[in-house]
Amino acid sequence: MLANATKPWHTECAGSDNPDMLNVPLNMPADKLGMLRAIAEALQNVPNVVAVVLGGSLASGLARPDSDIDYREAAPFSIEHVRSVAGSISTAGTVPTVTEMYGWGPRVNGGAWIQTPVGKVDFLYRNLDQVQRVVEEGRQGIWRHDYDQQPPYGFRSVVYS
């Protein structure tokens, strides 16, 4: 699911080639679809967010009832704005975890863990300049192995994008 934050966001079924559309998997539960729309609307108002991508099992159509909602966000943007969005969608009485950029290392640039009324939501930050650089390096056969990053045996840079 991809949305272009420079134009109004729309919703349609999966499979669109239109980059201005918010593509929704056909089997998305109604409660999660409502949360997805609320998050998309809130994030489009965060300055410098240029894309929001739904990832994980919901995006691939393999979700279970207990599956979380995974988002990837482009950067740079205001972490305080993201913290505000996270707080606005979180379940009453819970405090979302929101990191600074690169708070989770060089390959998962940071993010948020949020408990919402419809389940868990994860935000993952991506620096688009870094994504482009890693893709170009990968095309040239250049890659890095970061051992201090998840998973237990490290993280290869070409997986970043």
HUNOR-V301687 format. One record per residue. N is the residue number from 1. PHI is phi as a letter, one per 30 degrees, with the letter a starting at -180 (none if undefined). Layout:
n=<N:N>
phi=<PHI:PHI>
//
This chain:
n=<1:2:3:4:5:6:7:8:9:10:11:12:13:14:15:16:17:18:19:20:21:22:23:24:25:26:27:28:29:30:31:32:33:34:35:36:37:38:39:40:41:42:43:44:45:46:47:48:49:50:51:52:53:54:55:56:57:58:59:60:61:62:63:64:65:66:67:68:69:70:71:72:73:74:75:76:77:78:79:80:81:82:83:84:85:86:87:88:89:90:91:92:93:94:95:96:97:98:99:100:101:102:103:104:105:106:107:108:109:110:111:112:113:114:115:116:117:118:119:120:121:122:123:124:125:126:127:128:129:130:131:132:133:134:135:136:137:138:139:140:141:142:143:144:145:146:147:148:149:150:151:152:153:154:155:156:157:158:159:160:161>
phi=<none:b:b:c:d:d:b:e:d:b:b:a:d:e:j:d:c:d:d:c:c:c:d:c:e:d:c:d:e:e:d:d:d:d:d:e:d:d:d:e:d:d:d:d:c:d:e:i:d:c:a:b:b:d:b:i:d:d:d:d:i:c:d:c:e:c:d:d:c:c:c:c:b:d:b:d:a:d:d:d:d:d:d:d:d:e:d:d:c:d:d:e:i:c:c:d:d:b:c:d:d:i:d:c:j:d:c:c:d:k:l:b:c:b:c:c:d:c:k:d:b:c:c:b:d:b:d:d:d:d:e:d:d:d:d:d:d:d:d:c:i:c:b:b:b:c:d:d:c:d:d:e:c:j:b:d:e:d:d:e:d>
//
